[in-house]
């Protein structure tokens, strides 16, 4: 199970401390729980390249939603994300979102 899949099911499968305002787990709480769940499912296997895996799992949907929000406007998306437009274009290509 990927970290993203784990994060999507946390609210229904885990007893997560909910933030008082929205009654939904915060992103930080969801990531924390997902990583704890990931480690608990390793069954003795040694994880590797966890940092890159987590970033890829979070970065792709982040880029998708921002591009959707800006209706495909890469300049606006780059500003929202705090990235150089060239960097954004490179990341969109990596994830097949161009």
Backbone bond lengths (Angstrom), bond angles and torsions (degrees), N, CA, C in turn:
res aa  C-N    CA-C-N  psi(-1)  N-CA   C-N-CA  omega(-1)  CA-C   N-CA-C  phi
1 X - - - 1.456 - - 1.522 108.03 -
2 X 1.322 116.58 131.34 1.451 120.13 -179.70 1.530 109.93 -77.41
3 X 1.300 115.74 164.04 1.459 120.22 178.24 1.519 110.31 -63.52
4 X 1.331 117.13 -38.40 1.465 119.76 179.39 1.519 110.68 -62.82
5 X 1.330 117.76 -44.02 1.455 120.71 178.15 1.523 110.52 -61.78
6 X 1.314 115.46 -40.39 1.454 119.78 178.10 1.519 110.82 -62.93
7 X 1.339 116.33 -44.11 1.459 120.26 -179.25 1.523 111.19 -62.46
8 X 1.327 117.55 -35.00 1.456 120.72 -177.91 1.521 112.53 -70.29
9 X 1.318 117.42 -24.80 1.457 119.97 -177.18 1.524 114.22 -104.27
10 X 1.310 117.08 0.11 1.462 120.44 -175.88 1.516 112.85 -59.64
11 X 1.290 117.37 -46.27 1.465 120.86 -175.23 1.520 111.87 -59.16
12 X 1.333 117.46 -30.23 1.454 119.42 -178.75 1.520 113.68 -97.47
13 X 1.322 118.56 -23.52 1.458 120.97 -175.32 1.524 114.58 -102.03
14 X 1.303 117.51 -23.47 1.453 120.61 -174.34 1.517 110.10 -117.35
15 X 1.293 115.64 154.03 1.454 120.56 173.44 1.526 106.72 -87.34
16 X 1.325 116.05 93.72 1.458 122.18 -175.02 1.515 109.00 -101.81
17 X 1.336 116.20 135.68 1.453 120.32 174.26 1.520 108.17 -64.33
18 X 1.326 116.20 121.05 1.457 120.53 -176.31 1.516 110.84 -91.53
19 X 1.317 115.70 145.68 1.453 119.12 176.14 1.516 108.49 -71.15
20 X 1.328 119.09 139.90 1.463 121.68 -172.74 1.523 114.30 -65.80
21 X 1.310 119.33 -26.73 1.459 121.08 -175.31 1.519 111.33 -75.55
22 X 1.311 118.15 -52.82 1.453 120.92 -172.45 1.523 113.77 -101.48
23 X 1.315 118.73 -9.84 1.452 123.83 -174.96 1.529 111.89 58.75
24 X 1.303 117.12 20.90 1.454 123.51 173.88 1.525 107.13 -119.21
25 X 1.335 116.93 148.35 1.463 117.30 177.88 1.523 110.09 -63.52
26 X 1.318 115.89 142.89 1.461 119.41 175.15 1.521 108.34 -71.25
27 X 1.315 116.13 165.11 1.462 120.04 177.66 1.523 110.08 -58.52
28 X 1.309 116.52 -43.29 1.473 120.88 179.54 1.525 110.95 -60.46
29 X 1.329 116.97 -44.41 1.464 120.55 179.27 1.531 110.87 -63.85
30 X 1.319 116.17 -40.79 1.463 120.36 179.67 1.523 111.81 -64.58
31 X 1.329 116.30 -44.17 1.466 120.17 178.87 1.522 110.07 -64.14
32 X 1.316 116.91 -44.58 1.464 121.12 179.82 1.527 110.75 -58.26
33 X 1.310 116.72 -47.47 1.457 120.91 -179.68 1.527 110.89 -66.44
34 X 1.332 117.55 -40.42 1.456 121.04 179.75 1.524 111.06 -62.31
35 X 1.313 116.93 -41.13 1.464 119.58 -179.28 1.524 110.40 -70.44
36 X 1.324 117.05 -39.59 1.465 119.62 175.37 1.524 110.09 -59.62
37 X 1.325 116.39 -44.35 1.456 121.08 179.08 1.530 110.78 -63.89
38 X 1.321 116.98 -41.63 1.469 121.62 177.89 1.525 110.36 -57.60
39 X 1.337 117.11 -48.46 1.463 120.62 -179.95 1.526 111.24 -63.26
40 X 1.323 116.89 -37.20 1.469 119.14 -178.73 1.527 112.29 -69.53
41 X 1.332 117.90 -20.09 1.464 121.60 -178.69 1.526 113.47 -97.53
42 X 1.314 118.43 3.84 1.466 120.87 -177.33 1.521 113.39 -69.17
43 X 1.309 117.51 -24.22 1.461 122.39 177.59 1.528 111.95 51.76
44 X 1.325 115.86 47.19 1.457 121.27 176.45 1.517 115.60 86.11
45 X 1.331 117.49 -7.79 1.461 119.96 179.09 1.521 109.76 -76.04
46 X 1.320 116.21 147.57 1.457 121.90 178.52 1.531 109.13 -88.70
47 X 1.331 118.33 120.25 1.466 119.00 177.86 1.520 110.51 -71.64
48 X 1.337 115.48 154.09 1.454 119.40 175.60 1.514 108.75 -143.50
49 X 1.311 115.48 150.81 1.461 122.99 178.97 1.528 112.34 52.85
50 X 1.314 115.86 38.26 1.467 121.67 -178.57 1.522 111.75 -62.11
51 X 1.317 116.94 -40.10 1.464 121.05 -178.87 1.525 111.03 -58.29
52 X 1.329 116.61 -51.34 1.463 120.78 -179.93 1.523 111.53 -63.41
53 X 1.335 116.66 -38.26 1.460 120.45 -179.78 1.530 110.85 -64.12
54 X 1.319 116.81 -45.22 1.466 120.17 -179.73 1.525 110.41 -64.71
55 X 1.324 116.94 -44.50 1.469 119.24 179.53 1.519 111.56 -60.60
56 X 1.314 117.24 -42.67 1.467 120.19 179.79 1.524 111.09 -64.71
57 X 1.325 116.94 -38.99 1.464 121.03 -179.89 1.524 111.71 -66.99
58 X 1.307 117.61 -31.31 1.467 121.33 -178.97 1.527 110.95 -90.70
59 X 1.315 116.94 -38.32 1.457 121.10 -173.25 1.528 112.77 -66.87
60 X 1.316 117.82 -42.72 1.465 120.33 -177.02 1.531 112.06 -60.29
61 X 1.334 119.79 -52.05 1.465 118.06 178.88 1.527 112.84 -67.00
62 X 1.325 117.61 -30.15 1.463 120.58 175.84 1.525 109.72 -60.97
63 X 1.317 116.33 -48.63 1.460 120.55 179.98 1.525 110.88 -63.51
64 X 1.333 116.91 -41.41 1.471 120.46 178.58 1.521 111.62 -58.40
65 X 1.307 116.42 -48.66 1.469 120.35 -176.88 1.526 111.46 -66.92
66 X 1.333 117.42 -40.71 1.468 120.04 179.67 1.526 110.16 -66.63
67 X 1.325 117.41 -40.85 1.461 119.51 177.92 1.526 110.88 -65.27
68 X 1.308 116.57 -36.93 1.465 120.61 175.68 1.534 109.98 -64.65
69 X 1.322 116.02 -44.82 1.466 121.81 -179.25 1.523 111.69 -60.42
70 X 1.336 116.24 -38.78 1.469 120.76 -178.25 1.531 111.94 -91.85
71 X 1.324 116.14 7.60 1.474 121.97 -179.58 1.526 111.39 54.10
72 X 1.332 115.61 40.90 1.453 121.29 176.05 1.515 115.85 82.95
73 X 1.312 117.62 4.42 1.459 120.94 -178.80 1.533 108.83 -80.04
74 X 1.332 115.56 104.15 1.460 120.26 -175.79 1.520 112.96 -67.46
75 X 1.309 117.37 -32.57 1.468 119.69 178.60 1.522 109.92 -64.34
76 X 1.329 117.21 -48.01 1.471 120.47 178.60 1.525 110.76 -63.99
77 X 1.326 116.61 -41.54 1.464 120.42 179.82 1.523 111.13 -61.99
78 X 1.319 116.79 -42.63 1.468 120.78 179.41 1.524 110.66 -61.47
79 X 1.324 116.93 -40.50 1.467 121.09 178.88 1.525 109.82 -64.39
80 X 1.328 117.06 -47.35 1.465 121.23 -179.92 1.522 110.59 -59.20
81 X 1.319 116.59 -41.80 1.464 121.06 -177.43 1.522 113.43 -80.96
82 X 1.332 116.77 -15.37 1.460 119.82 -177.02 1.515 111.97 75.08
83 X 1.322 115.85 31.32 1.464 121.48 -179.65 1.519 110.19 -114.92
84 X 1.309 115.60 157.06 1.449 121.90 168.84 1.529 106.90 -69.84
85 X 1.328 117.53 143.66 1.461 120.42 -177.51 1.529 111.75 -59.90
86 X 1.313 116.37 -36.16 1.468 120.00 176.97 1.522 112.00 -63.30
87 X 1.322 116.37 -39.96 1.462 120.93 177.55 1.519 110.02 -64.53
88 X 1.321 116.64 -42.98 1.461 120.53 178.33 1.525 109.99 -60.27
89 X 1.325 116.83 -46.30 1.470 120.38 -179.30 1.528 110.67 -59.67
90 X 1.322 116.98 -40.00 1.461 121.62 178.91 1.534 110.46 -63.57
91 X 1.330 116.14 -44.99 1.466 120.34 -179.66 1.536 111.23 -66.10
92 X 1.318 116.75 -39.80 1.465 120.23 177.89 1.534 110.26 -61.25
93 X 1.309 116.09 -38.98 1.465 120.36 178.76 1.527 110.72 -67.17
94 X 1.317 117.15 -42.95 1.467 121.73 179.31 1.520 110.72 -55.54
95 X 1.347 116.39 -43.31 1.466 121.12 -176.47 1.520 113.00 -92.29
96 X 1.323 117.06 5.41 1.462 120.43 179.05 1.518 113.21 66.56
97 X 1.325 116.17 34.77 1.470 121.00 -176.75 1.520 112.77 -107.37
98 X 1.310 117.93 10.86 1.465 119.65 -176.86 1.506 112.25 -86.23
